Amino acid sequence: MAVKALDTLELASHGPVIPVIVIERLEDALPLAEALLAGGVRVLEVTLRTQQALAAIELIANRLPEAIVGVGTVLNARDAQRACEAGARFAVSPGYTAELGQACKALHLPLLPGVATSTEIMAALADGYSFLKLFPAQAVGGINLLKAWASPFGQVSFCPTGGITLETAPLYLALPNVRCIGGSWLTPADALHGGHWSQITDLARQTHSLRRVR
């Protein structure tokens, strides 16, 4: 069954935090996704950092249609093609190239492009992308950088990712040009390795207190 394509801005409407997920073992994919769903987190970014990533995306997409599963760490057109075939509903990249932007458009795969400089923002805007991922957020200037960009890039909104914690998340979400954030703290490695799914559900529930009325 065909799934309606989404606009990446819709991702922010489902909650303030998109979990950045690294899956080492395929058997963890479903219980992890179920734990996040139980905590009210529907948007899942499974990164292409392991050999199991594409199989995990396919498994979640087929077995848990209520989840909005996407692919992270997309570097090129080939990554986008493979993720699309696996059932990813959106893509996230650490940086931006016109080649990747055009490939995702050709695949009808919504892209949240990563940027770290004003030049990258201008390149993404030129190709029609105005909802962008600031990455790695903390390392490149974080909140101060987002404040500085608010005036020259007033038409751009951001999903900062990289180095953000539950404690610093509210500071990012308080910025007018931030729609949501990405966080790896929802799926800590020790919880995954130990199968502590209730811990992940609790972490997912905590994100709802971060929601801000706009």
C-alpha positions in Angstrom: 0.0 0.0 0.0 1.3 3.4 -1.0 2.0 5.8 2.0 1.2 9.5 1.6 4.4 11.5 1.2 5.0 14.0 4.0 6.5 17.4 4.3 9.5 17.4 6.6 7.8 20.2 8.6 5.1 17.7 9.5 7.8 15.8 11.5 7.9 18.6 14.1 4.1 18.5 14.6 4.4 15.0 16.1 6.6 16.1 19.0 9.5 18.2 20.1 12.2 15.5 19.8 13.2 13.2 17.0 15.2 10.3 18.4 18.5 9.6 16.6 18.8 5.9 16.6 21.7 3.5 16.1 20.7 -0.1 15.8 23.5 -2.7 16.1 21.3 -5.8 16.4 18.3 -6.3 14.1 16.4 -8.1 16.9 16.3 -4.7 18.8 14.5 -2.9 16.0 10.9 -3.8 16.8 11.0 -3.7 20.7 12.9 -0.3 20.5 10.3 1.2 18.1 7.5 -0.2 20.2 9.0 1.3 23.4 9.3 4.7 21.7 5.7 4.5 20.4 4.5 3.5 23.9 6.1 6.8 25.1 4.3 8.8 22.5 7.2 9.2 20.1 6.2 8.3 16.5 8.9 9.9 14.4 12.0 7.6 14.3 15.3 8.4 12.6 17.3 5.2 12.1 20.9 6.2 11.1 22.9 4.5 8.4 25.8 3.9 10.8 25.5 0.1 11.1 25.0 -2.8 8.7 21.6 -3.5 10.2 20.1 -0.1 9.6 18.3 -0.7 6.3 16.9 -4.0 7.5 15.7 -2.3 10.7 14.0 0.4 8.7 12.3 -2.2 6.5 11.1 -4.2 9.6 9.7 -1.2 11.4 8.0 0.2 8.3 6.3 -3.2 7.6 5.4 -4.2 11.1 4.6 -0.8 12.7 2.8 1.4 10.3 1.9 3.8 13.1 5.6 4.7 13.3 7.0 7.4 10.9 10.3 5.8 10.2 13.0 7.7 8.4 16.7 7.3 7.6 19.6 9.4 9.0 23.2 9.8 8.0 22.3 9.9 4.3 25.4 11.0 2.4 24.6 10.4 -1.3 22.0 9.4 -3.9 22.7 5.7 -3.4 21.9 6.0 0.3 18.7 7.7 -0.5 17.7 5.1 -3.0 18.4 2.2 -0.7 16.5 3.8 2.2 13.5 4.6 -0.1 13.4 0.9 -1.1 13.5 -0.1 2.5 10.5 2.0 3.3 11.9 5.1 4.8 9.4 8.0 4.8 12.0 10.8 5.2 15.7 11.3 5.0 18.1 13.3 7.2 21.7 14.2 6.1 24.6 15.5 8.1 25.4 18.1 5.4 24.0 19.2 2.1 24.9 18.8 -1.6 22.8 19.7 -4.6 23.2 16.1 -5.9 21.6 14.7 -2.7 18.8 17.3 -2.8 17.9 16.6 -6.4 18.1 12.8 -5.8 15.7 13.0 -2.9 13.3 15.1 -5.0 13.4 12.6 -7.8 12.6 9.8 -5.3 9.9 11.9 -3.6 11.7 11.3 -0.4 11.4 14.3 1.9 14.8 15.5 3.0 15.9 17.3 6.2 19.3 18.6 5.1 22.1 19.2 7.5 23.9 22.6 7.6 26.7 24.1 9.7 27.5 27.3 7.7 25.6 30.2 6.1 26.9 29.0 2.7 25.2 25.6 3.2 22.0 27.3 4.2 22.1 29.4 1.0 22.7 26.3 -1.1 19.8 24.5 0.5 17.5 27.5 0.1 18.4 27.8 -3.6 17.2 24.2 -4.0 14.0 24.8 -2.2 14.8 23.5 1.3 14.0 25.8 4.2 13.6 23.4 7.1 17.2 22.4 8.0 19.1 20.4 10.5 21.8 22.3 12.4 24.6 19.7 12.9 26.6 19.2 15.0 24.7 21.8 16.9 26.7 22.2 20.1 30.0 21.9 18.3 29.4 24.7 15.8 27.8 27.3 18.0 24.5 26.0 19.1 22.1 28.5 20.5 24.2 31.5 19.8 24.6 30.5 16.1 20.8 30.0 15.7 20.2 33.4 17.2 22.7 35.0 14.8 21.0 33.3 11.8 17.5 34.4 12.8 17.8 37.8 11.1 19.5 37.0 7.8 17.7 33.7 7.4 14.2 34.6 8.7 12.5 32.2 6.3 14.5 29.2 7.7 13.5 27.0 10.6 15.8 24.4 12.2 16.0 21.0 13.9 19.3 21.2 15.9 21.0 17.9 16.5 24.3 16.9 18.0 25.3 17.2 21.7 21.8 18.2 22.9 20.6 16.7 26.2 17.3 16.6 28.1 18.7 19.5 30.2 19.7 21.7 27.3 16.8 20.9 25.0 14.4 23.5 26.5 17.0 26.2 25.7 16.9 25.2 22.0 13.2 24.8 21.8 12.7 28.3 23.2 14.2 29.8 20.0 11.6 31.0 17.5 13.4 29.5 14.6 13.6 26.0 16.1 10.8 23.6 15.3 12.1 20.5 17.0 15.4 18.9 18.0 17.2 15.6 17.4 18.4 13.7 20.3 20.3 10.4 20.9 19.6 10.4 24.6 16.2 8.7 24.1 17.9 5.5 23.1 21.1 5.1 25.3 23.4 2.3 24.2 23.2 0.6 27.6 19.4 0.4 27.5 19.5 -1.1 24.0 22.1 -3.6 24.9 20.3 -4.6 28.1 16.8 -4.7 26.6 15.6 -2.0 29.1 12.6 -1.0 27.0 10.7 0.5 29.8 13.6 2.9 30.4 13.3 4.1 26.8 9.5 4.5 27.1 10.1 6.7 30.2 12.6 8.8 28.3 10.2 9.2 25.4 7.4 10.3 27.8 9.7 12.9 29.2 10.0 14.7 25.9 6.3 15.8 26.0 7.1 18.1 28.8 9.4 20.0 26.4 6.6 20.8 24.0 6.2 24.6 23.6 3.0 26.4 22.5 3.8 28.5 19.5 
